[in-house]
Amino acid sequence: MAQRLIPYGNANFEQIASENYYFVDKTKYIADLEKYKCPVFLRPRRFGKSVFTEMLRWYYDIKAKDRFHEIFDRFYIGKNPTPNHNSYFFLALDFSGMGVWSYEDKDFVKRQFDTKILVDLESFLRRNTSLLNISGEEISCFRTEYSGNATGGLKHVINRVYDNNGKLYIIIDEYDSLTNALAIYYRHASAEENEYLNVLKKGGFFHSFFEAIKERVETIR
């Protein structure tokens, strides 16, 4: 038997599950997670958060339905699946790397945030064109239409899923990367000049982005 590999630094769950890697089976916790509407994982770095979120993507993504047995049969959840497996449109967002923007002006930070999120949202629409009845024209105009407005783009995606009687599962990896960096950089700033407080207050772009998710979470579920 070939020596098993240790997937240190590897967050590719598909590869870990399909190839000869060590993996501590955490799939039993999936059923427990379904008891919570908006779970948050607060663990140190290198504790497997990204691998876990990738595991959830393969488990819940409707696009991965045909590969369920291939990926999960050797794990607990493959033998004890919940009714929700592969029944969601899966939107994965990643806020890692945003912390480097913290020393820039507020317009730059928002502009970069909007651009990054809109790229991810467009990618989601491209992956689900047939299931969501999306035209090529709609996709080609998406980033232009919502330029500088990631929250508007997110609402468009949520409404698209809802209009097609779908359910949306949203994962945000490194969700606090930007705000943590802003909190550190502006720790000595006055309240008026503290961009950490400004992005989180009502009307701030970060606050508004999460409000867009919160206001429809009951509807989509």
C-alpha positions in Angstrom: 0.0 0.0 0.0 1.3 3.4 -0.9 2.2 5.6 2.0 -0.5 8.0 2.9 0.2 11.7 2.5 -0.5 14.5 5.0 -2.5 17.3 3.3 -0.7 20.1 5.2 -1.7 23.4 3.5 -4.0 21.6 1.1 -7.6 22.8 1.2 -8.7 20.8 -1.9 -11.2 18.5 -0.3 -11.9 16.7 -3.6 -8.3 15.8 -3.9 -8.0 14.7 -0.2 -11.1 12.6 -0.5 -10.2 11.0 -3.8 -6.5 10.4 -3.4 -4.3 8.8 -0.8 -4.4 11.4 1.9 -4.9 11.2 5.7 -8.2 12.7 6.6 -9.9 12.8 10.0 -13.6 12.1 9.2 -15.5 15.2 10.3 -18.5 14.5 8.1 -20.6 13.3 11.1 -20.9 17.0 12.2 -22.7 17.9 9.0 -26.0 16.7 10.4 -25.4 18.7 13.6 -24.7 21.9 11.5 -28.0 21.7 9.8 -29.6 22.6 13.2 -28.1 26.1 12.9 -29.1 28.8 10.4 -25.8 30.7 10.3 -22.9 28.8 11.9 -19.6 30.6 12.5 -16.3 28.7 12.9 -13.8 30.5 15.2 -10.7 28.4 15.0 -7.0 29.3 14.8 -5.1 29.2 11.5 -4.2 25.7 10.2 -7.1 24.1 12.0 -8.8 23.0 8.9 -11.5 25.6 8.4 -11.0 25.9 4.7 -11.0 22.2 4.2 -14.2 21.9 6.2 -15.9 24.6 4.1 -14.8 22.9 0.9 -16.2 19.6 2.3 -19.5 21.4 2.7 -19.4 22.7 -0.8 -19.1 19.2 -2.2 -21.8 18.0 0.1 -24.4 20.7 -0.6 -23.7 21.9 -4.1 -26.4 20.9 -6.5 -23.7 20.8 -9.3 -21.8 18.1 -7.5 -24.8 15.7 -7.1 -23.5 13.2 -9.6 -20.2 12.8 -7.7 -21.7 12.4 -4.2 -20.9 8.6 -3.9 -17.5 9.0 -5.4 -16.5 11.7 -2.9 -18.3 10.6 0.3 -18.9 6.9 0.3 -15.9 6.1 2.5 -17.0 8.7 5.1 -19.7 8.6 7.7 -22.0 11.0 5.9 -21.8 8.9 2.7 -23.5 6.1 4.7 -25.8 8.4 6.6 -26.7 11.3 4.3 -29.1 14.0 5.3 -32.0 14.9 2.9 -30.3 18.2 2.1 -27.2 16.8 0.4 -26.6 18.3 -3.0 -29.8 20.3 -2.9 -28.4 23.9 -2.8 -26.9 26.4 -5.1 -23.6 27.0 -3.5 -22.0 30.4 -3.3 -18.4 30.4 -2.0 -16.8 33.7 -1.1 -13.3 34.2 0.2 -12.2 37.3 2.0 -8.6 36.3 2.4 -6.0 38.8 1.3 -8.3 41.8 1.9 -6.3 42.8 4.9 -3.5 44.3 2.7 -6.0 47.0 1.7 -6.4 48.3 5.2 -3.7 51.1 4.9 -5.4 52.5 1.8 -8.1 55.2 1.7 -11.7 54.2 2.2 -12.7 54.6 -1.5 -9.9 52.2 -2.5 -10.9 49.6 0.1 -14.6 49.6 -1.0 -13.6 49.6 -4.7 -11.4 46.6 -4.3 -14.0 44.8 -2.2 -16.7 45.4 -4.8 -14.5 44.2 -7.6 -13.4 41.0 -5.8 -17.0 40.1 -4.8 -18.4 40.8 -8.2 -15.9 38.5 -9.8 -17.0 35.7 -7.5 -20.7 36.4 -8.1 -20.2 36.4 -11.9 -18.3 33.1 -11.6 -21.3 31.7 -9.6 -23.7 32.8 -12.4 -21.5 31.2 -15.1 -21.4 27.9 -13.3 -25.2 27.8 -13.0 -26.3 29.3 -16.3 -28.5 26.3 -17.3 -30.0 25.7 -13.8 -30.9 29.4 -13.3 -31.9 30.1 -17.0 -29.3 32.8 -17.3 -28.5 34.3 -20.7 -25.0 35.1 -21.9 -26.0 38.7 -22.2 -27.0 38.9 -18.6 -23.6 37.5 -17.5 -21.7 39.8 -19.8 -23.5 42.8 -18.4 -23.4 41.8 -14.8 -20.2 43.4 -13.6 -20.9 46.6 -15.6 -24.4 46.9 -14.2 -23.3 46.4 -10.6 -19.9 48.1 -10.8 -19.1 49.5 -7.4 -22.1 47.8 -5.9 -21.2 44.3 -4.6 -24.3 44.4 -2.3 -26.5 45.0 -5.3 -24.9 42.2 -7.2 -25.4 39.8 -4.3 -29.1 40.7 -4.1 -29.3 40.0 -7.8 -27.8 36.5 -7.3 -30.1 35.8 -4.3 -33.1 36.8 -6.2 -32.1 34.7 -9.2 -32.0 31.6 -7.0 -35.2 32.5 -5.3 -37.0 33.1 -8.6 -36.0 29.6 -9.8 -37.4 28.0 -6.6 -33.9 27.2 -5.4 -32.1 27.3 -2.1 -28.8 29.1 -1.6 -26.0 28.0 0.7 -23.4 30.7 1.3 -19.9 30.1 2.7 -17.5 33.0 3.5 -14.0 31.9 4.2 -11.8 34.4 6.1 -14.8 36.6 6.6 -13.0 38.7 9.2 -9.8 39.2 7.2 -10.5 42.8 6.2 -12.2 44.0 9.4 -9.5 42.6 11.6 -6.8 44.4 9.6 -8.8 47.6 9.7 -9.3 47.3 13.4 -5.6 47.1 14.0 -4.6 49.8 11.5 -7.1 52.3 12.8 -6.9 51.4 16.5 -5.6 54.9 17.4 -7.8 56.9 15.0 -10.6 59.2 16.2 -14.2 57.9 15.8 -14.7 60.1 12.7 -11.6 58.9 10.9 -11.9 55.2 12.0 -12.6 53.3 8.9 -13.1 50.1 10.9 -16.1 51.6 12.6 -17.3 53.3 9.4 -17.5 50.1 7.3 -19.3 48.3 10.1 -21.9 50.9 11.0 -25.3 51.1 9.5 -24.8 52.3 5.9 -21.3 51.1 5.8 -20.5 48.9 2.8 -19.5 45.9 4.9 -22.5 46.1 7.1 -24.8 46.5 4.1 -23.3 43.5 2.4 -24.1 41.2 5.4 -27.6 42.8 5.8 -28.3 41.7 2.2 -27.7 38.1 3.3 -29.5 38.4 6.5 -32.7 39.9 5.1 -33.3 36.9 2.8 -31.9 34.1 4.9 -35.3 32.9 6.0 -36.8 33.2 2.6 -34.1 31.2 0.8 -34.0 28.5 3.4 
